Amino acid sequence: MAEQSTQSIEVDAPPAEIMAVIADLPAYPEWAKAVRETEILETDEAGRAKQVRFTLDSGPVKDVYVLAYDWADDGLSVSWRLVKGQMQKSQHGRYVLEPLGADRTKVTYTLSVELMLPMIGLLRRKAEKMIMDTALKELKRRVEGTA
């Protein structure tokens, strides 16, 4: 697996509210700018998304890919991996929520993406950082209701 990048942000909400936004994959096109469409292909016994098809359009970067999700029973983390993609060879990601008090949570996002076309490690890490930074800020705005 390729090297991972990690980034965190603090959100003014309890973990359950944040995880509810993360788990509401059909709503991603409403707040995650690059996500044009999501389709739940399979759910687990708890009704959570198990496999999801994403259509991504971020200007020059367009991709359609399927991710498989693994939801922690404690509601404090979710991880995913690429099942198939057009531009990606692999993707592994994870959100971990750490309560910091009654209504504050540290959200840590870890991501590793390997594209079909080779990319210099420095550029790949810079792209991952930009993806994570945008995703965390958009998640914070959505959860805190300032979108």
N, C-alpha and C positions, 0 to 999 in steps of 0.2 A: 504494500500500500504506500502511496505517496505521503510525503510529510504533511502534517496537519497544521492549520492556523487556528488560533483561538482568540476570542475577543469577548468582553463582558460589558454589560450596562446595568444600571439600577433603574427599576421601574416602580412607580408608586402604586402598587397593587399587590394583593396576596397571590401566592403561586397558583391557586385554583383559577383565578380570573385570567392569568397569563396563559396557563395551559389550555383553557377553554378557547382562547383566540388562536393559539398554535394548532389545536386539534380541529378547528373549524376550517378545514382545507377548502371547501367550496367557496368560502368568502375571500380567499387570498387575492383574487383579481380586484376586489374592492379597495385593498390597501397596500398590496405588494406591487409596486409599479411595474416591474418587469414580467410579472405573471399575468398572462392573457387569459388562460383557462386552466381549470383543474377538473379532473374526472376521477371519482372514486371507483376503482375497479373491483375492490374486494374489501370487506370489513372483517374484524375479528369478532369473537363471541360477545364482547362488550359493546359492539357497535362502532368501534373506532376504526378509522381508515387503516387498512393493512397494506394495500397497494393503490397508488395514485399516479395518474398520468398528468404531467404538467406540460403546458405550452408556454414557452418563454420567448419574449420579444423585447430585447433591450437594445434597440437600434441595430448596430452591426451584429449583435449576437442573437441568433434565433435557434431554438432547440425544442424538441419534443422528447420527453424522457419519462420513464416510470421509476418511482421510488417505492421501496418496501419499508414499512415503519414497524418499530418495536417500542411499545408504550410501557413505561415502568408502572407497576401496580401502585406505587406510592404517589403517583401524580407529579413527581418532581423531575422527571426526565423523559425524553423521547429520542430515539436514534433512528437513523435511516441509512439505506444503502441503495445504490443504483441497480436496477434490474436490467433495464436496457435504455439506450439513448442513441441519438444520432451523432452528436458532437462529443459526447463524453465516453471515456473508456471505463471510468469508475468515479463514484462519489460516495463519500461516507460523511455523515454529519450527526450532530447531537446538540440538543438544548438541555442544559441542566439548570434547574431553578433552586436557588438557595434563599430561604426566608431570612430577612434581616430585621424582622419586627412584624407587627400586626398587618401593616399595609405597605410593606416595602420588600422587594425581592431583587436579588442579584441574578441576572440571566446570563449564562455563559454559553456561547455558540462556538462549536468546534466544527471545522469543515476541511475536507480534503477532496479536491477535484483533479482528475487526470483526464485531459482531453485526448481525442483521437490523434490530433496533430500535436507533435512535440512542442513544448513551450519551455523556455528557460525558467529554471526554478525561481529566480528572483521575480520575474514577470508573473508567474503563476501565483506566488504568495501575495504579490501586490493586488492581483485580481481577486483572490480569495478575501483579502482584507477589505477591499471595496465592497464586495458582495455582503460580507458579514456586517460591516459598518452600516450599510443601507438597510439590511434586513432588521438589525437590532433597533435602529432609529424608527423604522416604519412600525415595528411591533410595539415599541414604547408608545408611539403616537396613537396607535389603534387601541391599545389597552387603556391608556390614560384619557382617551376620548377627545384628543385634540387634533384628530386627523382632518 
